[in-house]
Every structure is written in C-alpha cells, then in structure tokens.
Amino acid sequence: MLEALFAAPPIADDGFSKLIVRKLQRKLWLRRLILPVAGIAGGAIAFKPLAGLVGLLASLSTLVPERFVSATAGSIPQFQIVVLGAILLAACLLLMRFLED
C-alpha cells in the first residue's frame, strides 16, 4: 500500500513546492552566514573591553604581596600573557556555550 502511494504521479502544485524549498534553502544559507558574522562583530566589539580588563588585572597585580609575585614571576615568565590567555579562553568557552543554544 505504501509503495502504491509513492508510485503515484506527483500532484501538480504550479511550482509551489520548489518555491518553498528555495525559501527554506535561502533562510538556511542566511542563518549559516549571519551567525559567524555576528560572532566576529561581537568579538571585535568585545576586544577593547577585554584588553581593558587585562590592563586592570595587570594593575591589580601590584596589590599582591611581593613575595608571591617574585615566586610567580620565576615560574611563569610572562604573567600578563597567561592572564590574557585565561580570559580569552573563558570568553571563547562562553561564546561556544551561547552558540550551542
């Protein structure tokens, strides 16, 4: 019975099905384009505050007692780069979490 339904000639719809498929493909293509562009634009906008946050963390590192800073500086050659990397990692993880939703 199911084979008989599929074997029947298609119903004439004056190109309606093709129009719907074309609209769906256009929306899908637009969605695939807009999401990365929005992510890049958001990253570009967030870069300046993120850099300011790194500068703020670097200035707050003067509040840490000298003995901790000297011990950290000996084990980690470029503390500011490590902090920047941690902030960028957190920002990327948050971005990926938002993209999943």
For each residue, the residues with C-beta under 8 A, 3 or more apart:
1: 4 5
2: 5 6
3: 6 7
4: 1 7 8
5: 1 2 8
6: 2 3
7: 3 4
8: 4 5
9:
10:
11:
12:
13: 16 17
14:
15: 18 19
16: 13 19 20
17: 13 20 21
18: 15 21 22
19: 15 16 22 23
20: 16 17 23 24
21: 17 18 24 25
22: 18 19 25 26
23: 19 20 26 27
24: 20 21 27 28
25: 21 22 28 29
26: 22 23 29 30
27: 23 24 30 31
28: 24 25 31 32
29: 25 26 32 33
30: 26 27 33 34
31: 27 28 34 35
32: 28 29 35 36
33: 29 30 36 37
34: 30 31 37 38
35: 31 32 38 39 99
36: 32 33 39 40
37: 33 34 40 41
38: 34 35 41 42
39: 35 36 42 43 95 99
40: 36 37 43 44
41: 37 38 44 45
42: 38 39 45 46 95
43: 39 40 46 47 95
44: 40 41 47
45: 41 42 48
46: 42 43 49 50 91
47: 43 44 50 51
48: 45 51 52
49: 46 52 53
50: 46 47 53 54 87 88 91
51: 47 48 54 55
52: 48 49 55 56
53: 49 50 56 57 87
54: 50 51 57 58 80 83 84 87
55: 51 52 58 59
56: 52 53 59 60
57: 53 54 60 61 80 83 87
58: 54 55 61 80 83
59: 55 56 62
60: 56 57 63 64
61: 57 58 64 69 79
62: 59
63: 60
64: 60 61 68 69
65: 68 69
66: 69 70
67: 70 71
68: 64 65 71 72
69: 61 64 65 66 72 73
70: 66 67 73 74
71: 67 68 74 75
72: 68 69 75 76 79
73: 69 70 76 77 79
74: 70 71
75: 71 72
76: 72 73 79 82
77: 73
78: 81 82
79: 61 72 73 76 82 83
80: 54 57 58 83 84
81: 78 84 85
82: 76 78 79 85 86
83: 54 57 58 79 80 86 87
84: 54 80 81 87 88
85: 81 82 88 89
86: 82 83 89 90
87: 50 53 54 57 83 84 90 91
88: 50 84 85 91 92
89: 85 86 92 93
90: 86 87 93 94
91: 46 50 87 88 94 95
92: 88 89 95 96
93: 89 90 96 97
94: 90 91 97 98
95: 39 42 43 91 92 98 99
96: 92 93 99 100
97: 93 94 100 101
98: 94 95 101
99: 35 39 95 96
100: 96 97
101: 97 98
